[in-house]
Amino acid sequence: MTTDKNQSPDAAPAPGPVLHHPGRILSGVLLLTRTLAALGAACVAVLAVLTVAAVVMRYGLGAPFRFTDELGGLLLVTSVFLSLPHVLASHANIRVTLVSDRLSGLPRRGVWILGQLILVAFAAIFLRDALGEAQFTQKLNLRSEVARIPLSPFVWLMVAGMGLVAFIGAFQALGPGPGKAHSSGPGPHP
């Protein structure tokens, strides 16, 4: 059995050889999620440049861009859905550990699996609805109201991001869990 260097000794053991090569799958998932997170960061950088350019055009030259608000909103939402899978895959998301920190062994594992199943259920419901919206958007070739930006690519990125979240949640439910965060005493978690 291999353990993560950040995993505490109180963490539940791995459930066994569920997958033949979970390390390879995890490495591939992390590479994909890092790439998507880098694209999400690029969206934020473009958003920042766009905002500065819009301010200069509006107040400096008196000729505002028509597309700034719509493209800015699309870039912001896109950055969230591109970055969310990496946050989950790297266990960087916020967790409420009030119950799980007081448990060990099989009960701790059960709480971890329950939490992951809730995440997968949320992602599945979101996917069901978002998939219909994406198909509708693509079929009608919907565009933003003012700038006429095609919406389909942004909606499909949202669907893909949430699909990856569902996969990561299910994959992590099969693994040992993130382990306990070590604390040096009272105060916030590191």
Buried (B, 14 or more C-beta within 10 A) or exposed (E): EEEEEEBBEEBBEBEEEEEEEBEEBBEEBBEBBBEBBEBBEBBBEBBEEBEEEBEEBEEEEEEBBEBBBBBBBBBEBBBBBBBBBBBBBBBEEEEEBEEBBEBBEEEBBEBBBEBBEEBBEBBBEBBEEBBEBBBEBBEEEBBBEEBEBBBBBBBBBBBBBBBBBBBBBBBBBBBBBBBBBEEEEEEEEE
